[in-house]
Amino acid sequence: MTTVDELARDVIASNATNANAIAAAKWIDNRYKEMVSTVKFRHLRKVGELSLPAKYNTGTLAITRGSTAVVGTGTQFETDIGATTHEYYYLRTNSAWYRIASVTDETNLVLDSAYAEATVTAASYDIVKRTHPLAATARWIGEFYHTRLRVNLKKISLDGLNSIVPGRPLIQSIPQYVAEAEVDSNGYRTVEIYPPPVTNELVNYIYWTLPPTLSIGSTIPSVIDPYTLKEGVLIDLYRYEKALAIRNGNIEQAALWRNDEKAQASTWRKAIQQAAKTDRGSDDISLILQMFHGSRPDRYDQKTASDYIYDNWSR
């Protein structure tokens, strides 16, 4: 496999330039990042996993109207919700959902907004994990797939979800929608999965990671042809030579380098398009199914012996 150093030296040698290998290596890294920001290349595609916890409703609550303080009896907030993951959880006693701002201990938590309903004592409640952080390196996201039921979730915008179910009334074991939500306090992208589950569930999803930084000692990913990257690096080389010619007062030579730079930019765009065609692979759901036992396009109809056996599993 080709290293960044080898490609950098190839670019320098083939153009008899006095640019150094360190500069060329940086050009290679920049062009690689440009390339993978344009096309979702397979070598950056991963399968992620989201664990959807069951709703929590142990014990009872006391909340005063206009207050953000919640006092539990027989609860284990710190153990079961966590003191650091509370921002993903919401609480409901009657109709409205309240985001949890902090967890103090096993029997006390604080809401993000003041409780706007009638004061309750010894009230039943539900706490659900409404949003879920994605992988820290997730740049783009693809399909989401309920592993147990072998069905994919419907992707929808958050505005669309708010329009369909503004009050989020349901809690059930079959999630239906996934919508990209806000960035969390760690800077991670999050999604809301609706409805939240009654029991623990697992969802897999496709994502593309942020590209690695290529240094002079790095190996270029095997799925990226070095000659393709070279077409992009030549733009930077011609730009470097143009700037050098201008600095030396050689305007005519600078104009020639400018023309080469523009022509090379067109060549580079075509090279990216060709690389994209070469890299085409299976779709997102197919990738997940290769890992998790195949699909079930209709969750209720038994069409094969496999479906019959699957439907009679204890799950």
Rosetta blueprint (number, residue, H / E / L):
1 M L
2 T L
3 T E
4 V H
5 D H
6 E H
7 L H
8 A H
9 R H
10 D H
11 V H
12 I H
13 A H
14 S H
15 N H
16 A L
17 T L
18 N L
19 A L
20 N L
21 A H
22 I H
23 A H
24 A H
25 A H
26 K H
27 W H
28 I H
29 D H
30 N H
31 R H
32 Y H
33 K H
34 E H
35 M H
36 V H
37 S H
38 T H
39 V L
40 K L
41 F L
42 R H
43 H H
44 L H
45 R E
46 K E
47 V E
48 G E
49 E E
50 L E
51 S E
52 L E
53 P L
54 A L
55 K L
56 Y E
57 N L
58 T L
59 G L
60 T E
61 L E
62 A E
63 I E
64 T L
65 R L
66 G L
67 S L
68 T L
69 A E
70 V E
71 V E
72 G E
73 T E
74 G L
75 T L
76 Q L
77 F H
78 E H
79 T H
80 D H
81 I L
82 G L
83 A L
84 T L
85 T L
86 H H
87 E H
88 Y H
89 Y E
90 Y E
91 L E
92 R E
93 T L
94 N L
95 S L
96 A L
97 W L
98 Y E
99 R E
100 I E
101 A E
102 S E
103 V E
104 T L
105 D L
106 E L
107 T L
108 N E
109 L E
110 V E
111 L E
112 D L
113 S L
114 A L
115 Y L
116 A L
117 E L
118 A L
119 T L
120 V E
121 T E
122 A E
123 A E
124 S L
125 Y L
126 D E
127 I E
128 V E
129 K E
130 R L
131 T E
132 H E
133 P E
134 L L
135 A L
136 A L
137 T L
138 A E
139 R E
140 W E
141 I E
142 G E
143 E E
144 F E
145 Y E
146 H E
147 T L
148 R L
149 L L
150 R L
151 V E
152 N E
153 L L
154 K E
155 K E
156 I L
157 S L
158 L H
159 D H
160 G H
161 L H
162 N H
163 S H
164 I H
165 V L
166 P L
167 G L
168 R L
169 P L
170 L L
171 I L
172 Q L
173 S L
174 I L
175 P L
176 Q L
177 Y E
178 V E
179 A E
180 E E
181 A E
182 E E
183 V E
184 D L
185 S L
186 N L
187 G L
188 Y L
189 R E
190 T E
191 V E
192 E E
193 I E
194 Y E
195 P L
196 P L
197 P L
198 V L
199 T L
200 N L
201 E E
202 L E
203 V E
204 N E
205 Y E
206 I E
207 Y E
208 W E
209 T E
210 L L
211 P L
212 P L
213 T L
214 L L
215 S L
216 I L
217 G L
218 S L
219 T E
220 I L
221 P L
222 S L
223 V L
224 I L
225 D L
226 P H
227 Y H
228 T H
229 L H
230 K H
231 E H
232 G H
233 V H
234 L H
235 I H
236 D H
237 L H
238 Y H
239 R H
240 Y H
241 E H
242 K H
243 A H
244 L H
245 A H
246 I H
247 R H
248 N L
249 G L
250 N L
251 I H
252 E H
253 Q H
254 A H
255 A H
256 L H
257 W H
258 R H
259 N H
260 D H
261 E H
262 K H
263 A H
264 Q H
265 A H
266 S H
267 T H
268 W H
269 R H
270 K H
271 A H
272 I H
273 Q H
274 Q H
275 A H
276 A H
277 K H
278 T H
279 D H
280 R L
281 G L
282 S L
283 D L
284 D H
285 I H
286 S H
287 L H
288 I H
289 L H
290 Q H
291 M H
292 F L
293 H L
294 G L
295 S L
296 R L
297 P L
298 D L
299 R L
300 Y L
301 D L
302 Q L
303 K L
304 T L
305 A H
306 S H
307 D H
308 Y H
309 I H
310 Y H
311 D H
312 N L
313 W L
314 S L
315 R L
